[in-house]
């Protein structure tokens, strides 16, 4: 695989290696504050969902990402604890990946990135609570607790990974401002300020001259 940056083309020997290095750099830059176990978990999610057959599900209309509300319904209606945990994990993982890599695509949709952040964070939080009640699951509970608490920061880090070679247009500035308003993303604010825009909740965005 080849990963692009603003001024160079860097070859990597595997997709997992690329995601590990890129995400580690981005998470440190975004000050996400997760441990090595959580970082490895996110890298596994990225590697797994880079294959379309893992992210998408086969439906009568073809391959689709199932709506998050349906995934939540699966968790609530699960026949047993194991199935419920699996459904919550799937909900959290898909929400994280989609919010991290497809944030720009939400601009003209009814469901926005903040919805994915809320659903994913709550799914990981519910999974952490469920695991905490089991002695054998307490270590895993701590992992999911980290993912729940740091979900916004994780999304910011994944946004950074996905936009390594992306140039922002005027429309993207508006989209960044909208994301900042809805999620209070530190990364979106930093990007706006780097591009000469100082966001304000009271008076809109001020363009620096």
C-alpha positions as a printed NumPy array, in Angstrom:
array([[  0.   ,   0.   ,   0.   ],
       [  1.032,   3.62 ,  -0.539],
       [  0.038,   6.368,   1.871],
       [ -0.037,   9.977,   0.65 ],
       [  0.908,  13.086,   2.567],
       [  0.884,  16.688,   1.435],
       [  4.318,  16.54 ,  -0.203],
       [  5.33 ,  12.909,  -0.468],
       [  4.333,   9.361,  -1.3  ],
       [  5.352,   6.845,   1.358],
       [  5.301,   3.086,   0.778],
       [  4.301,   0.792,   3.639],
       [  4.495,  -2.978,   3.729],
       [  1.007,  -3.572,   5.16 ],
       [ -2.259,  -1.81 ,   5.833],
       [ -2.032,  -2.627,   9.553],
       [  1.434,  -1.064,   9.723],
       [  0.177,   2.086,   8.037],
       [ -2.804,   2.394,  10.382],
       [ -0.669,   1.703,  13.458],
       [  1.89 ,   4.389,  12.641],
       [ -0.604,   6.938,  11.323],
       [ -3.066,   6.506,  14.183],
       [ -0.353,   6.607,  16.844],
       [  0.924,   9.909,  15.438],
       [ -2.579,  11.359,  15.111],
       [ -3.69 ,  10.257,  18.594],
       [ -0.633,  11.874,  20.154],
       [ -1.23 ,  15.032,  18.15 ],
       [ -4.874,  15.124,  19.24 ],
       [ -3.896,  14.277,  22.853],
       [ -6.449,  11.463,  22.982],
       [ -4.898,   9.884,  26.084],
       [ -5.512,   6.161,  25.521],
       [ -3.237,   3.27 ,  26.437],
       [ -1.541,   0.778,  24.115],
       [ -4.363,  -1.741,  24.426],
       [ -6.992,   0.772,  23.281],
       [ -4.72 ,   1.998,  20.515],
       [ -4.236,  -1.571,  19.268],
       [ -8.016,  -2.096,  19.386],
       [ -8.638,   0.918,  17.139],
       [ -5.94 ,  -0.223,  14.695],
       [ -7.657,  -3.626,  14.522],
       [-10.992,  -1.934,  13.757],
       [ -9.409,   0.11 ,  10.968],
       [ -7.692,  -2.914,   9.467],
       [-10.835,  -5.046,   9.668],
       [-13.171,  -2.457,   8.158],
       [-10.768,  -1.637,   5.329],
       [-12.28 ,  -4.77 ,   3.779],
       [-15.716,  -3.966,   2.401],
       [-17.152,  -7.352,   3.346],
       [-16.454,  -6.594,   7.018],
       [-17.95 ,  -3.098,   7.095],
       [-20.937,  -3.625,   4.804],
       [-23.738,  -6.144,   5.199],
       [-25.568,  -7.883,   2.376],
       [-29.19 ,  -6.743,   2.006],
       [-31.897,  -7.006,  -0.655],
       [-30.594,  -3.687,  -2.001],
       [-26.979,  -4.836,  -2.118],
       [-24.112,  -4.176,   0.261],
       [-25.051,  -1.535,   2.821],
       [-23.988,  -0.228,   6.219],
       [-27.011,  -0.971,   8.365],
       [-28.549,   2.052,  10.126],
       [-27.217,   2.532,  13.639],
       [-30.75 ,   2.492,  15.035],
       [-31.187,  -1.054,  13.684],
       [-27.895,  -2.101,  15.263],
       [-29.088,  -0.693,  18.582],
       [-32.375,  -2.574,  18.212],
       [-30.374,  -5.768,  17.635],
       [-28.539,  -5.168,  20.916],
       [-31.721,  -4.439,  22.849],
       [-33.504,  -7.497,  21.412],
       [-30.536,  -9.866,  21.706],
       [-31.496, -13.331,  22.985],
       [-28.585, -13.536,  25.411],
       [-25.739, -11.527,  26.931],
       [-23.142, -12.766,  24.437],
       [-25.238, -11.681,  21.454],
       [-25.949,  -8.336,  23.106],
       [-22.258,  -7.684,  23.737],
       [-21.449,  -8.559,  20.134],
       [-24.144,  -6.19 ,  18.834],
       [-22.965,  -3.326,  21.075],
       [-19.381,  -3.866,  19.953],
       [-20.448,  -3.807,  16.301],
       [-22.398,  -0.592,  16.887],
       [-19.44 ,   1.08 ,  18.577],
       [-16.934,  -0.083,  15.969],
       [-19.006,   0.944,  12.951],
       [-19.863,   4.322,  14.497],
       [-16.184,   4.994,  15.181],
       [-15.029,   4.028,  11.709],
       [-17.761,   5.919,   9.857],
       [-17.446,   9.083,  11.964],
       [-13.673,   8.931,  11.617],
       [-13.407,   8.35 ,   7.875],
       [-16.668,   9.596,   6.346],
       [-17.344,  12.795,   8.324],
       [-17.418,  14.963,   5.177],
       [-20.086,  12.758,   3.581],
       [-22.63 ,  13.67 ,   6.297],
       [-22.879,  17.281,   5.076],
       [-26.066,  16.723,   3.056],
       [-27.66 ,  14.041,   5.202],
       [-30.237,  14.139,   7.982],
       [-28.012,  12.039,  10.266],
       [-24.783,  13.883,  11.102],
       [-21.457,  12.984,  12.663],
       [-22.59 ,  13.957,  16.171],
       [-25.242,  11.213,  15.999],
       [-22.56 ,   8.627,  15.222],
       [-20.386,   9.955,  18.05 ],
       [-23.268,   9.712,  20.53 ],
       [-24.335,   6.238,  19.395],
       [-20.803,   4.853,  19.34 ],
       [-19.766,   6.343,  22.669],
       [-22.942,   5.108,  24.35 ],
       [-22.512,   1.62 ,  22.86 ],
       [-18.966,   1.301,  24.207],
       [-20.129,   2.723,  27.543],
       [-22.956,   0.184,  27.818],
       [-20.527,  -2.589,  26.887],
       [-18.091,  -1.438,  29.573],
       [-20.871,  -1.438,  32.179],
       [-21.983,  -4.927,  31.157],
       [-18.456,  -6.318,  31.269],
       [-17.755,  -4.696,  34.636],
       [-20.401,  -6.891,  36.219],
       [-18.389,  -9.959,  35.257],
       [-15.137, -10.692,  37.104],
       [-13.579, -12.19 ,  33.981],
       [-14.633,  -9.178,  31.913],
       [-13.245,  -6.35 ,  34.043],
       [-10.067,  -5.935,  31.994],
       [-12.129,  -5.684,  28.822],
       [-14.502,  -3.309,  30.615],
       [-11.606,  -0.905,  31.238],
       [-10.781,  -0.981,  27.516],
       [-14.318,  -0.158,  26.417],
       [-14.543,   2.477,  29.118],
       [-11.554,   4.236,  27.561],
       [-13.115,   4.063,  24.1  ],
       [-16.362,   5.516,  25.445],
       [-14.705,   8.392,  27.318],
       [-12.348,   9.279,  24.472],
       [-14.73 ,   8.714,  21.556],
       [-14.652,  12.326,  20.324],
       [-10.869,  12.413,  20.495],
       [-10.644,   9.112,  18.643],
       [-12.85 ,  10.498,  15.884],
       [-10.614,  13.576,  15.647],
       [ -7.538,  11.361,  15.346],
       [ -9.159,   9.23 ,  12.638],
       [-10.235,  12.375,  10.784],
       [ -6.585,  13.402,  10.776],
       [ -5.504,  10.03 ,   9.403],
       [ -8.133,  10.135,   6.643],
       [ -7.313,  13.684,   5.571],
       [ -3.54 ,  13.469,   5.312],
       [ -3.634,  14.509,   1.671],
       [ -6.899,  16.445,   1.693],
       [ -7.053,  20.139,   0.731],
       [ -9.853,  22.2  ,   2.249],
       [-12.183,  24.25 ,   0.047],
       [-14.508,  27.058,   1.189],
       [-17.336,  24.51 ,   1.507],
       [-15.142,  22.393,   3.74 ],
       [-14.526,  25.391,   6.015],
       [-18.261,  25.645,   6.588],
       [-18.425,  21.912,   7.217],
       [-15.568,  22.07 ,   9.741],
       [-17.349,  24.916,  11.526],
       [-20.591,  22.898,  11.596],
       [-18.754,  19.858,  13.039],
       [-17.134,  22.063,  15.701],
       [-20.518,  23.545,  16.683],
       [-22.138,  20.12 ,  17.008],
       [-19.336,  18.138,  18.657],
       [-16.919,  20.706,  20.138],
       [-14.156,  18.857,  18.289],
       [-10.704,  20.152,  19.258],
       [ -9.355,  19.023,  15.917],
       [-12.016,  20.866,  13.882],
       [-11.294,  24.06 ,  15.845],
       [ -7.542,  23.68 ,  15.351],
       [ -8.003,  23.159,  11.602],
       [-10.239,  26.215,  11.352],
       [ -7.719,  28.357,  13.209],
       [ -4.874,  27.014,  11.068],
       [ -6.872,  28.068,   7.999],
       [ -7.404,  31.553,   9.426],
       [-10.912,  31.095,  10.844],
       [-11.587,  31.747,  14.544],
       [-14.865,  29.984,  15.501],
       [-17.274,  31.524,  17.989],
       [-20.551,  30.129,  19.293],
       [-21.994,  33.6  ,  19.815],
       [-20.962,  35.455,  16.716],
       [-20.269,  32.801,  14.099],
       [-16.85 ,  32.315,  12.531],
       [-14.463,  35.237,  12.074],
       [-12.084,  35.105,   9.113],
       [ -8.629,  36.416,   9.982],
       [ -7.127,  38.903,   7.519]])
